[in-house]
């Protein structure tokens, strides 16, 4: 096993007891207003959202350039930190969509344009089966205290902001309320518009922040989990095919269901990566030599 992978496993290996309440099942110990979460003994996480790019309509040369820039983004993460790229497909609340997105009529002679604009938005929402797709990058790292973690995430955000701009996208960081809103929408998929949270008020009243996002019950079985009256399942893609196309991820996200697709990235040092490649290359050459001897 790779040394970096062993180190990360050791960092995540903590004594886990049986949760006594639904709140205990959510592995977040502490939150800060700027969106940094304490998710382990000394492990901090920060979440960033980024916009989609017009990849499918780009030319082959533009696709190649976007792929190179995307590789640069992945290679910019530090060794010792773990990164999760998440694609969140969720069904939008049409009442909230009409209230917050559609343009309101003003009776100023321009309502015909507003009506046409709203019709286009509604047609597009109905054409996608009311499924919204959001994309996030979550970075987790072990630091001694919150000050070190905050300085580290500031550098990460500056790097991501610059590199996403180079491929025509936009990156922004999520605060605590926005991250908790994601938890709430996951556990309460039909009540997206009911989320209300103010960190200072909860601190002043002594309330636990988990109370606003935790469902009434959480049950975990061998092949599924249940929260409230809804069921969910986690599927793990263990091995990739020898040849994959750039349509793999869009194909996996075409389900007309609430879905979260996550890709975990563990950066390796250059020396360790070269050593691993040389070891695998040596194994391939050995297999070829053995096959040739059998043929002779």
Secondary structure, DSSP 8 states (H G I E B T S, - for coil): --HHHHHHHHHH-------SSTGGGS---EE-TTS-EE-SSSEEEEEEEE-----TTS-HHHHHHHHHHHHHHHHTS-TT-EEEEEEEEEE--HHHHHHHTS----SSS-HHHHHHHHHHHHHHHHHTTTEEEEEEEEEEEE-SSHHHHHHHHHHHHHHHHHHHHHTT--EEE--HHHHHHHHHHHH-TT-GGG----HHHHHHHT--GGGGT--S-EEE-SS-EEETTEEE---------SS--TTHHHHHT--SS-EEEEEEEE---HHHHHHHHHHHHHHHHHHHHHHHHHH-
